[in-house]
């Protein structure tokens, strides 16, 4: 159990927070009725934390090859700055400001007392960023978490867990504080996102990795379930400003009071977060030009985004009725051989770095490069589902009709490509591809990097792990031995076609041994072998 927060734990926190928000993204989007019922709070928070996590990874990458790692101050500063630059929506800006407040205190150290102070400073910073704070929102949840943590007398883990539990309780009371939530029968969306982030912190401090029980817990435990607004009528919000204006601003601290006053007079939902010359400005107005001009008078606005609420809603309603103008399939793979296979099957390819999975922005850009009105996205990795979901939401707003097939392995992606027919109706093609992928059982071999507990027992560094449908089922001493056991178990359940995809550096003769095994055990089964060239997984197995 940690006594002091350190940089590696901040890295774990950012990863767990991203995973938690990825899992809860659609739920949080469905809760979103305040301040505008536009159903994007979960996506905005996910994209904000995605930027924060990427900044932490970049911070660690800068120390690659050195004897030391970044210190706590560098890690939390990177997380806060990444969130500020990547913040989306008013909830994202508030979360970025919370992280900045924490970073200010944690730069002095990471003991329990300083964590309590950091949570208090985080809540204060978030309130200060909002022109007209409203209770029953993320702000209230942050304040209650900080208040409870301040009274905790235990160590780091107890402080983090106390903050999380208080935030969870506060969230359940938000409908009592904000009428619009009570009318819709939901809790606050931004507050729900903050509960996930604080749960991730509690998991990281407790050493629960990589998917701890707190941040990823379904619902909210003993306080009752989180209810979405599906089945409830969303408040229409008459009289609300027409535009959302967001930009980064290079400006001095002295320029901020006048900017805040000018923007507050123009509209509502004003949140200005940041510091040290860089700010993230968010406001809802009827005159978008005037809001941008206010930024020009204060400093240098950039990354300007203007959204017309009515047009965005119309696009969302019409996107499924857009006439098709070409269809593409995009496959995400990590090996050059796999990329060639997918290309030969008629798919566009995003060649991913196995050590750095593509973020939502990279996935969205790869889809745009397809230049197609309809796109089927084959992920081939369960870890990409959250990023792909966020990317798909952005692309649908741009008029792209996209179906994300959550293929969990490249062999499932190959099975889906084998039945793809562009001449079919889009929905029919997606159903056929999904069915083919779902009918393909998958397995892979991996080499353990260290001692660890698995579903098949304890493994040691250098052991060969056989994973079937994502779970470790076999621990062996060699690729040939483990591969044979895995393939034999899969064939025991039947099948018509075995696909073997060889990874980089696989010893000669492995494929021949496995092909012979398949013929002996199931003479009626066909076997195909491909050179995938993927790193990290010496062998992929698919059985259809």
C-alpha positions, -999 to +999 in steps of 0.1 A: +000+000+000+014+034-010+023+059+017+031+087-008+017+094-042+044+091-069+047+096-107+040+059-117+008+060-096-003+092-114+004+074-147-018+045-135-044+069-123-046+085-158-049+051-175-076+039-151-095+071-153-095+068-191-107+032-189-134+041-164-147+069-185-145+048-216-167+022-200-192+048-187-191+072-217-225+062-232-241+061-197-229+096-189-239+109-224-274+096-216-275+114-183-267+148-199-296+172-195-278+202-179-268+228-189-278+217-224-294+184-232-270+176-260-259+141-248-221+147-250-208+150-215-194+115-213-177+119-246-163+153-236-149+140-204-134+110-221-117+132-247-104+155-219-089+126-199-076+110-231-055+142-237-044+142-200-033+105-201-015+111-234+004+140-218+015+118-189+027+091-213+046+117-232+062+129-200+074+094-193+086+090-228+109+120-224+127+100-197+131+069-218+167+056-216+175+076-185+182+061-151+154+081-134+117+086-140+098+119-139+090+131-104+055+136-090+054+173-098+062+167-135+036+139-138+007+159-123+017+190-142+016+171-174-017+155-166-032+189-158-018+207-188-029+179-211-064+181-198-065+219-202-054+217-238-077+188-247-107+199-226-141+195-243-173+211-231-179+229-198-175+197-179-141+190-195-129+225-186-140+221-150-123+188-148-091+203-162-093+230-136-098+204-108-066+186-120-047+219-121-057+227-086-045+193-074-012+197-094-005+230-076-005+212-042+010+179-052+040+196-066+051+199-030+047+162-023+022+133-023+016+124+013-019+119+028-021+155+042-011+170+009-036+148-010-063+162+013-051+197+006-050+189-032-086+178-032-096+210-014-077+232-038-092+213-067-127+221-056-118+257-050-102+260-085-132+245-102-156+269-085-134+299-094-134+288-131-172+290-133-188+324-137-221+313-120-216+282-100-246+259-097-251+233-070-261+198-080-234+196-106-198+184-108-188+213-085-209+200-057-196+165-061-160+179-060-167+200-029-183+171-010-153+148-019-129+174-006-149+180+026-150+143+034-113+138+026-103+167+049-118+148+078-100+115+070-073+106+095-058+076+077-032+071+050-032+078+013-055+049+004-081+058+030-080+095+019-086+086-017-113+061-010-131+085+014-131+111-013-145+086-038-173+074-015-183+109-006-184+119-042-206+089-050-230+098-022-231+135-033-239+124-068-270+106-057-283+138-041-278+160-071-314+157-083-325+172-049-304+203-057-311+209-094-347+207-106-339+199-142-322+167-130-352+157-109-376+164-138-356+141-160-351+115-133-313+115-136-282+124-116-257+150-129-236+138-159-205+158-150-207+146-114-209+110-126-178+115-146-159+129-116-170+099-096-153+077-122-121+098-120-119+097-082-127+060-082-097+056-106-075+075-081-087+052-053-079+022-074-045+035-084-034+043-048-047+009-036-025-008-062-055-022-082-042-024-118-049-023-146-087-025-141-095-019-105-129-027-089-138+009-078-135+030-110-150+003-132-177-008-108-211-010-125-236+015-110-229+030-077-230+002-052-249+006-020-260+041-028-283+028-056-280+026-094-274+055-117-304+061-138-301+073-174-326+097-190-336+071-216-373+067-213-376+102-199-384+134-218-353+156-220-360+192-210-360+213-241-343+243-226-362+272-243-344+304-246-310+289-244-282+306-264-277+293-299-239+287-300-212+270-280-179+288-283-147+272-271-111+282-276-076+282-261-063+316-252-028+329-247-033+358-223-020+374-191-037+369-158-045+406-158-066+403-190-089+377-175-113+399-153-123+420-183-127+389-205-149+372-179-171+402-176-174+406-214-183+370-219-207+368-190-227+397-205-229+378-238-242+345-226-241+317-200-223+285-190-191+305-189-161+285-177-125+298-179-098+274-167-061+275-168-032+297-158+004+307-164-006+324-197-027+296-212-065+294-207-094+273-220-125+294-226-160+279-229-193+299-232-228+296-247-238+327-266-261+340-294-233+361-309-204+337-315-184+364-333-185+387-303-173+359-280-143+353-303-136+391-305-135+392-267-108+366-268-089+387-294-091+417-271-077+397-242-049+379-261-045+353-288-073+328-292-066+296-311-082+261-316-115+279-319-146+257-321-181+270-327-211+247-325-246+257-335-268+237-312-298+235-335-277+224-365-259+198-344-292+184-333-305+183-369-273+166-381-277+140-354-313+133-364-305+131-401-272+112-401-288+078-405-309+090-434-279+103-455-277+088-489-247+065-492-219+077-514-194+049-512-184+024-484-151+015-469-138-009-443-110+002-420-089-023-401-067-015-371-037-039-370-002-038-356+018-061-379+029-053-415+019-088-426-016-083-411-018-049-428-010-066-462-036-093-456-063-067-448-053-046-477-056-076-501-091-082-487-101-047-497-098-029-464-081+004-456-056-001-428-044+019-398-011+004-388-009+009-350+021+010-327+017-020-304+032+001-275+008+030-281-027+022-292-043+049-314-063+076-296-098+087-307-084+115-328-061+092-348-090+068-354-112+096-366-086+109-389-080+074-404-117+071-411-117+106-427-089+095-450-112+067-463-132+095-479-164+073-477-199+081-465-202+047-449-174+030-429-171-002-411-144+000-385-127-033-374-109-026-341-093-061-336-084-051-300-108-048-271-088-019-256-098+004-285-136+003-279-138+034-258-116+055-281-135+042-312-168+051-296-157+087-290-143+089-325-175+075-340-196+101-322-175+129-338-177+114-372-214+109-371-217+147-364-198+152-396-223+130-416-203+098-417-223+066-412-200+044-392-204+010-376-178+000-350-174-038-350-157-046-316-136-074-330-113-085-302-086-101-324-072-098-359-085-133-367-120-121-361-113-091-383-101-114-411-133-135-407-154-103-410-135-092-441-140-125-458-178-120-459-178-082-467-198-073-497-199-036-507-229-042-530-251-051-500-271-026-480-250-011-452-270-027-424-270-061-441-232-059-446-226-050-410-248-078-397-230-104-419-196-092-408-206-091-372-219-126-374-188-139-390-166-123-364-187-135-335-186-171-349-148-170-348-132-182-315-098-166-310-066-173-290-031-160-288+002-168-273+022-143-253+054-144-232+051-133-196+072-104-186+072-112-149+056-131-121+018-127-121-014-144-110-036-156-139-068-176-143-045-206-150-023-201-120+009-182-112+032-175-141+069-165-141+089-143-164+095-161-197+066-185-194+044-188-225+008-179-219-020-193-239-050-170-239-084-183-252-111-157-258-091-132-238-084-152-207-052-171-198-060-207-201-026-224-204+009-217-189+036-235-208+074-236-213+076-232-250+056-218-280+052-253-295+040-269-263+016-241-254+003-236-289-005-273-292-025-274-260-044-242-269-052-254-304-062-288-292-087-273-267-102-250-293-106-279-318-123-300-291-153-277-295-154-283-333-148-260-362-144-259-400-115-235-405-083-229-385-064-196-391-028-193-378-012-159-379+025-160-371+042-131-352+076-116-356+105-139-348+084-171-345+107-202-347+106-222-379+085-253-379+059-241-354+032-237-381+040-271-395+036-288-361+003-271-355-011-278-390-002-315-384-019-315-351-051-300-366-051-326-393-047-354-368-073-342-344-098-329-370-091-343-405-121-324-419-109-290-408-090-267-432-060-248-419-045-216-434-013-200-422-004-163-426+027-143-417+013-114-396+045-099-384+028-086-352+049-079-321+040-092-286+018-121-298+040-148-314+009-166-326-028-158-332-053-186-336-088-184-350-113-213-353-145-208-373 
